[in-house]
Amino acid sequence: MPGLIGPPHYSQEPSRHPCLIINAKEPFNAEPPRSALVSSYITPIDLFYKRNHGPIPLVDDIERYSVSICGLLGNPKDLFMNDIRKLPKYNVTATLQCAGNRRTAMSKVRTVKGVGWDVSAIGNAIWGGAKLADVLELVGIPKLTKSTPSGGKHVEFISVDMCKEENGGPYKASIPLIQATNPEADVLIAYEMNGEPLNRDHGYPLRVVVPGVIGARSVKWLDTIKIIAEESQGFFMQRDYKMFPPSVNWDNIVWSTRKPQMDFPVQCAICSLEDVDVVKHGKVIVSGYAVSGGGRGIERVDISVDGSKTWVEASRYQKTGVPYIADDISSDKWAWVFFQAEVDIPQITEIVAKAVDTAANVQPENVEVIWNLRGILNTSWHRVHVRVGHSNL
């Protein structure tokens, strides 16, 4: 690997918040309790979900660490941390979501392969770093470039991270060059998260952040940026994170028939209640998050307490006390929106939430119609069962 001096090495696991729900120990995958998500618009670093495909590398010789920019371009270059930090710094508030978020609900329909996430494989952070468009200008690729003279049309990110799916090779993923060179796409080479240097769990010392796109493309522990002619041929682009119809199983799957998943669809989840909660008689607050990919805002969130016969519209906000207006210049276009509604519930009921984005995309009613063998992109209506209990007070 040209960017890193010597092979990566691994030390003991980082310390982590005790409330994290561990879904896999090796590699380490964990999410916070759903109630923690709606306690803060900006997700605290230690409560941000941890998604890994291999052991967490330790890059400790920061003076010698560099990122190699190579491939189909005329001016390859190694960039050191100081080179990145000299570029204009941008702070982008963006929600990252694992494509497998809410997989456990999908697996109840039919078994799927993958980490068993509940609704918290998602988080919202302020990412600080240089825009990839500015970084690529350092090697002679102008902004808003679709193709380099040598035929480069995609940008591949190669990690220090080694994983078994790549036969012990590095994790890798790519995005189109036109997206990488578009300043409005806000793709970052990030070195900060919530105003602090990235920690090991989240990609120290440098990671890519691709807003509005499934988390699998925001490569951590960045080693190489490679300009290539076709999409990355890595495992996680070609043999994973693709959306297949319910008719496809492991016996008849043909990976090449589907494109790698990029933008995530409109999504929402109730976080103020667990399944099955007992609540006191009277008004109940239903709150959670809603988000859509590609920078699309949230037009509305609907709540039902009577099996979707009737609906009430929830209020939406990003800043407490300030109503959210989709696509307004003051809203964070890459970030989630919190919703809240006060409802009266019957004795036993299923509370349902569904979101609609600014392109009028709506979540599918049932998980069965979007079931897929890898259990990705479960964006069906979110349902929580509750019943009214009697207080002893």
C-alpha positions in Angstrom: 0.0 0.0 0.0 1.7 3.2 -1.2 0.3 5.6 1.4 1.1 3.8 4.6 4.6 3.2 5.9 4.8 -0.5 6.8 1.8 -2.8 7.4 -1.0 -1.7 9.7 -0.9 -3.1 13.2 -3.6 -3.6 15.8 -3.5 -3.1 19.5 -6.1 -3.6 22.1 -9.7 -2.4 21.4 -10.5 1.2 22.1 -12.5 2.0 25.3 -16.3 2.3 24.6 -19.5 3.5 26.2 -21.0 0.8 28.5 -24.5 1.4 27.2 -23.7 0.3 23.6 -25.5 -2.8 22.4 -22.9 -5.1 21.0 -24.1 -7.0 17.9 -20.8 -8.6 17.1 -17.5 -8.7 19.0 -15.1 -9.6 16.2 -15.2 -7.5 14.1 -16.7 -5.1 16.6 -20.2 -3.8 15.7 -22.4 -2.0 18.2 -25.2 0.6 18.4 -26.6 2.8 21.1 -30.0 2.3 22.7 -32.7 3.9 20.5 -33.6 6.4 23.2 -30.1 7.8 23.2 -30.5 8.9 19.5 -33.2 11.4 20.2 -31.5 12.9 23.2 -29.2 14.9 21.0 -29.4 16.2 17.4 -25.6 15.8 17.1 -24.9 12.3 18.2 -22.1 12.1 20.8 -19.0 10.3 19.5 -19.2 7.6 22.1 -22.8 6.9 21.2 -22.3 6.9 17.4 -22.8 3.4 16.0 -19.6 1.3 15.4 -19.5 -0.6 12.1 -16.4 -2.6 11.2 -15.5 -5.4 8.8 -12.2 -6.3 10.3 -9.9 -5.5 13.3 -9.6 -1.8 14.1 -6.2 -0.6 12.8 -3.9 1.6 14.8 -2.1 4.3 12.8 0.3 5.8 15.3 3.1 7.3 13.2 1.2 10.4 12.2 4.3 12.2 10.9 5.0 9.6 8.3 1.3 8.8 7.5 0.2 9.9 4.0 -2.5 9.3 1.5 -1.5 8.3 -2.0 -3.5 9.8 -4.9 -2.8 7.7 -8.0 -4.4 5.9 -10.9 -5.7 7.4 -14.2 -4.2 10.9 -13.7 -1.0 12.6 -14.9 0.2 13.9 -11.5 0.2 11.2 -8.8 1.0 12.5 -5.3 1.4 11.5 -1.7 -0.4 13.9 0.7 0.6 14.2 4.3 -1.7 15.4 7.1 -0.2 18.9 6.8 -1.1 19.0 3.1 -4.7 18.2 3.9 -4.9 20.7 6.8 -3.6 23.5 4.6 -6.7 23.2 2.4 -9.8 25.2 3.3 -11.6 23.4 6.2 -15.3 22.7 6.0 -17.7 21.5 8.7 -20.6 19.4 7.2 -23.4 18.1 9.4 -24.3 14.8 7.9 -26.1 11.6 9.0 -24.4 8.3 8.3 -26.5 5.2 8.2 -25.5 1.6 7.8 -27.3 -0.1 4.9 -28.2 -2.8 7.3 -30.0 -0.5 9.8 -33.3 -2.2 11.0 -32.1 -5.6 9.6 -33.5 -7.5 12.6 -37.1 -6.6 11.6 -36.4 -7.9 8.1 -34.9 -11.1 9.4 -38.2 -11.9 11.1 -39.8 -12.3 7.7 -37.1 -14.6 6.4 -33.5 -15.2 7.5 -31.0 -12.8 6.1 -27.2 -12.6 6.4 -25.6 -9.8 8.2 -25.1 -8.0 11.5 -28.4 -7.9 13.5 -29.0 -4.1 13.8 -32.0 -2.6 15.5 -32.9 1.0 14.6 -29.7 2.7 15.8 -27.1 1.9 13.1 -27.3 5.6 12.3 -25.9 8.8 13.7 -25.6 12.5 13.0 -22.2 14.3 13.3 -20.4 17.4 12.4 -17.6 16.3 10.2 -14.6 18.6 9.7 -12.0 18.3 6.9 -11.1 19.2 3.4 -13.5 18.8 0.5 -12.4 16.0 -1.8 -13.0 18.4 -4.7 -10.2 20.6 -3.3 -7.9 17.6 -2.7 -8.3 16.4 -6.3 -7.4 19.8 -7.6 -4.0 19.3 -6.1 -3.4 16.5 -8.6 -4.7 18.5 -11.5 -8.4 17.3 -11.6 -10.6 20.4 -11.9 -13.9 20.7 -10.2 -17.0 19.2 -11.9 -14.9 16.7 -13.9 -16.7 13.7 -15.3 -13.6 12.0 -16.8 -9.9 12.5 -16.7 -7.9 12.6 -20.0 -6.7 9.0 -19.1 -10.3 7.8 -18.8 -10.8 7.9 -15.1 -14.5 8.1 -14.2 -14.6 6.9 -10.6 -12.7 7.6 -7.4 -11.8 4.5 -5.3 -11.0 4.8 -1.6 -8.7 2.1 -0.2 -8.4 1.6 3.5 -5.7 0.5 5.9 -8.4 -1.8 7.2 -7.9 -5.5 6.3 -10.9 -7.8 6.1 -11.6 -11.4 5.3 -14.1 -10.7 2.5 -11.2 -9.2 0.5 -9.1 -12.3 1.3 -7.1 -10.3 3.8 -6.8 -7.3 1.6 -8.0 -3.8 2.2 -11.5 -2.5 2.4 -12.4 -0.4 -0.6 -15.3 1.4 -2.3 -15.8 4.1 -4.9 -18.0 7.0 -6.0 -18.4 8.6 -9.4 -15.7 11.2 -10.3 -18.4 13.8 -11.0 -19.7 13.5 -7.4 -16.2 13.6 -6.0 -15.3 16.8 -7.8 -18.6 18.6 -7.1 -18.1 21.0 -4.2 -21.9 20.9 -3.6 -21.8 17.2 -2.9 -19.8 18.0 0.2 -17.7 14.8 0.0 -15.0 15.3 2.7 -11.6 13.9 3.6 -12.4 14.3 7.3 -10.0 14.5 10.2 -12.6 15.8 12.8 -15.8 14.5 14.2 -17.9 16.9 16.4 -14.9 19.3 16.7 -12.5 16.6 17.9 -9.9 14.6 16.0 -11.3 11.3 14.7 -10.9 8.5 17.1 -9.9 5.0 16.1 -13.4 3.6 15.9 -14.4 6.3 13.4 -11.4 6.3 11.1 -8.4 8.1 12.6 -6.5 9.8 11.2 -8.4 10.4 7.9 -11.7 9.0 6.6 -14.0 9.8 3.7 -17.5 11.1 4.4 -19.9 10.8 1.5 -23.2 12.5 2.6 -26.5 11.1 1.6 -25.0 7.7 0.7 -25.0 4.4 2.6 -22.3 4.3 5.2 -20.3 1.6 3.4 -19.0 4.2 0.9 -17.6 6.5 3.7 -14.3 4.6 3.9 -12.4 4.9 7.2 -8.6 4.8 7.9 -7.9 6.2 4.4 -4.7 5.0 2.7 -5.2 5.5 -1.0 -7.4 7.6 -3.4 -7.3 6.0 -6.8 -8.8 7.3 -10.0 -10.2 4.4 -12.0 -12.2 3.8 -15.2 -15.0 1.6 -13.7 -16.6 1.2 -10.3 -14.4 -0.4 -7.6 -14.2 -4.1 -8.1 -13.9 -4.6 -4.3 -16.1 -7.1 -2.5 -18.3 -4.6 -0.8 -19.1 -2.9 -4.2 -19.6 -6.0 -6.3 -20.7 -8.8 -4.0 -22.5 -7.0 -1.2 -24.7 -3.9 -0.5 -26.8 -4.4 -3.6 -30.6 -4.4 -3.5 -32.2 -7.6 -4.9 -35.9 -8.5 -5.2 -37.5 -10.9 -2.7 -37.4 -13.7 -5.4 -33.6 -13.9 -5.3 -31.9 -16.3 -2.9 -28.4 -17.6 -2.4 -29.0 -20.3 -5.0 -30.0 -18.0 -7.9 -28.2 -14.8 -7.1 -26.2 -13.1 -9.9 -24.4 -10.2 -8.4 -23.6 -8.5 -11.7 -27.2 -7.9 -12.4 -27.5 -5.1 -9.8 -25.7 -1.8 -9.3 -23.9 -1.0 -6.0 -26.3 0.8 -3.7 -25.4 4.5 -3.2 -28.1 6.9 -1.9 -30.2 5.6 0.9 -34.0 5.8 0.7 -36.3 7.8 2.9 -36.3 6.3 6.5 -37.7 7.0 9.9 -37.9 5.3 13.3 -39.6 5.8 16.6 -37.0 6.1 19.3 -39.0 7.3 22.4 -40.7 3.9 22.8 -39.5 0.3 22.9 -41.4 -2.7 21.6 -43.4 -3.6 23.9 -43.6 -0.7 26.3 -46.2 -0.1 29.0 -47.2 3.5 29.2 -49.4 5.4 31.6 -52.9 6.3 30.6 -53.2 9.7 28.9 -51.1 11.5 26.3 -48.0 9.8 25.0 -45.1 11.5 23.3 -43.9 9.7 20.1 -40.5 10.9 18.8 -37.8 9.7 16.6 -35.6 10.5 13.5 -36.4 10.8 9.8 -33.8 11.1 7.0 -33.5 10.7 3.3 -30.6 10.2 1.0 -29.2 12.4 -1.7 -29.7 15.6 0.3 -33.5 15.3 0.0 -35.3 16.9 2.9 -38.2 15.5 4.9 -41.5 16.9 3.9 -43.6 15.3 6.6 -43.8 12.4 9.2 -47.1 10.7 9.8 -48.1 8.9 13.0 -51.0 6.4 13.4 -52.2 4.7 16.6 -55.1 2.8 15.1 -53.6 0.5 12.6 -53.1 3.2 9.9 -56.8 4.0 9.6 -56.1 7.6 10.6 -52.9 9.7 10.8 -51.6 12.8 12.6 -48.7 14.8 11.3 -45.7 15.1 13.6 -43.8 18.3 14.2 -40.3 18.3 12.7 -37.2 20.1 13.9 -33.4 20.1 13.7 -32.9 22.9 16.2 -35.0 22.7 19.4 -37.9 25.1 19.3 -37.3 26.0 15.6 -39.7 24.3 13.1 -37.8 22.6 10.3 -38.5 23.7 6.8 -37.4 21.2 4.2 -34.8 22.5 1.7 -34.6 25.8 3.4 -31.1 27.4 3.3 -31.0 27.2 7.1 -31.6 23.5 7.3 -28.8 20.8 7.3 -29.6 19.1 4.0 -27.5 16.0 4.7 -28.8 15.5 8.3 -31.6 13.8 9.9 -34.7 15.5 11.2 -36.3 14.8 14.6 -40.1 14.4 14.8 -42.5 14.5 17.7 -46.2 14.0 18.2 -48.5 13.8 21.2 -51.1 11.1 20.9 -53.8 9.3 22.9 -53.4 5.6 22.7 -56.0 2.8 23.2 -55.3 0.0 25.7 -53.1 -2.0 23.4 -52.0 -0.7 20.1 -49.3 -0.6 17.4 -47.9 2.9 16.9 -46.8 3.4 13.3 -44.5 6.1 11.8 -43.8 6.8 8.1 -41.9 9.6 6.5 -42.2 11.4 3.1 -39.3 13.2 1.5 -39.3 16.3 -0.7 -39.4 14.2 -3.8 -42.6 12.6 -2.5 -40.9 9.3 -1.9 -42.7 7.4 0.9 -41.7 4.4 2.9 -43.2 1.1 1.9 -45.9 -0.2 4.2 -44.6 -3.7 4.7 -41.1 -5.2 5.1 -42.2 -8.3 3.0 -42.2 -6.4 -0.3 -38.7 -5.1 0.1 -37.2 -8.3 1.8 -33.8 -9.1 0.3 -31.3 -11.8 1.2 -28.7 -9.4 2.6 -31.3 -7.6 4.7 -30.3 -4.1 3.5 -32.4 -0.9 3.3 -35.3 -1.9 5.5 -37.2 1.4 5.2 -40.7 0.0 5.8 -43.1 1.8 8.2 -41.7 1.6 11.7 -44.0 -0.1 14.2 -43.9 -0.2 18.0 -46.3 -2.2 20.2 -47.4 -0.5 23.4 -50.1 -1.0 26.0 -51.6 1.2 28.7 -50.7 0.1 32.2 -52.0 1.3 35.6 -49.6 3.3 37.7 -49.1 2.2 41.3 -48.5 5.8 42.4 
